[in-house]
Amino acid sequence: MFIKSPQRSAFSLQEAVQRAPTLVSLGQIATASSACLETVRPLLPPELLPLVRPAGLEQASWCVLAPHNAAAAKLRQLIPAMLERLQAAGHPVRAIRIKVERGR
């Protein structure tokens, strides 16, 4: 004898994210952080463009990931210009942290 289980409706990842408050918040942070990177992209040297990744944005502090120390050092030199560009574009960023991404 077979018992039919209730049918579950499948939903997309985007729908799942929209249904969970924590995931909604994480999605908004990721979107805001990516928007910050797009805003400062014209300031970055071409060789760093494919290497730099947005990491997060919380309480007016934006975190950027660099693949190695040399890239992080260059990004740190650009922090004043990046802050100026972000603030001029209306992003609520008051500080930028650069972290070296280990094991990428």
C-alpha positions as CSV (number, residue, x, y, z in Angstrom):
1,M,0.0,0.0,0.0
2,F,1.4,3.4,-1.0
3,I,0.6,6.5,0.9
4,K,0.7,9.7,-1.1
5,S,2.7,12.4,0.6
6,P,1.4,15.9,0.4
7,Q,2.8,17.7,-2.6
8,R,5.4,20.2,-1.8
9,S,5.7,23.2,-4.0
10,A,9.2,24.0,-5.1
11,F,10.3,27.6,-5.0
12,S,13.3,29.4,-6.2
13,L,16.2,30.6,-4.1
14,Q,15.0,34.1,-4.5
15,E,11.6,33.2,-3.1
16,A,13.3,31.4,-0.2
17,V,15.4,34.4,0.6
18,Q,12.2,36.6,0.5
19,R,10.5,34.3,3.0
20,A,13.2,34.4,5.7
21,P,13.9,37.7,7.4
22,T,17.5,36.9,8.1
23,L,18.1,36.0,4.5
24,V,16.3,39.2,3.4
25,S,18.7,41.2,5.5
26,L,21.7,39.4,4.1
27,G,20.5,39.9,0.6
28,Q,20.1,43.6,1.2
29,I,23.6,43.9,2.6
30,A,25.0,42.0,-0.4
31,T,23.1,44.2,-2.8
32,A,24.3,47.4,-1.1
33,S,27.9,46.2,-0.9
34,S,27.9,45.3,-4.6
35,A,26.5,48.8,-5.4
36,C,29.3,50.3,-3.5
37,L,31.9,48.4,-5.5
38,E,30.2,49.5,-8.7
39,T,30.4,53.1,-7.6
40,V,34.2,53.0,-6.9
41,R,35.1,50.7,-9.8
42,P,36.3,53.6,-12.0
43,L,38.8,54.5,-9.3
44,L,40.4,51.0,-9.3
45,P,43.5,50.2,-11.3
46,P,42.5,47.9,-14.2
47,E,44.6,45.0,-12.9
48,L,42.7,45.0,-9.6
49,L,39.2,45.1,-11.1
50,P,38.8,41.3,-11.4
51,L,40.4,40.7,-8.0
52,V,38.5,42.9,-5.6
53,R,35.3,41.7,-4.1
54,P,32.7,43.4,-1.8
55,A,32.4,41.7,1.5
56,G,29.8,43.5,3.5
57,L,28.3,46.8,4.6
58,E,27.2,47.3,8.2
59,Q,26.7,50.4,10.3
60,A,28.3,52.7,7.7
61,S,31.4,50.6,7.4
62,W,32.1,48.8,4.1
63,C,34.4,45.9,3.9
64,V,36.3,45.0,0.7
65,L,38.3,41.8,0.1
66,A,41.6,41.8,-1.6
67,P,43.4,38.6,-2.9
68,H,46.8,39.5,-1.5
69,N,48.8,42.0,0.6
70,A,49.9,44.0,-2.4
71,A,46.4,44.6,-3.7
72,A,45.2,45.4,-0.1
73,A,48.0,48.0,0.2
74,K,47.0,49.7,-3.1
75,L,43.3,49.7,-2.0
76,R,44.2,51.3,1.3
77,Q,45.9,54.1,-0.6
78,L,42.6,54.6,-2.5
79,I,40.4,54.8,0.6
80,P,40.0,58.6,0.7
81,A,39.0,58.8,-2.9
82,M,36.6,55.8,-2.6
83,L,35.0,57.4,0.5
84,E,34.5,60.6,-1.3
85,R,33.0,58.9,-4.4
86,L,30.7,56.8,-2.2
87,Q,29.4,59.7,-0.2
88,A,28.9,61.9,-3.3
89,A,26.8,59.0,-4.7
90,G,24.7,58.9,-1.6
91,H,26.0,55.7,0.0
92,P,25.9,55.8,3.8
93,V,29.6,54.7,4.1
94,R,31.8,56.5,6.6
95,A,34.7,53.9,6.8
96,I,36.2,51.3,4.5
97,R,38.0,48.2,5.8
98,I,40.3,46.2,3.5
99,K,40.8,42.6,4.3
100,V,43.1,40.1,2.6
101,E,41.1,37.0,1.5
102,R,43.0,33.9,2.6
103,G,42.8,30.7,0.6
104,R,41.1,32.1,-2.5
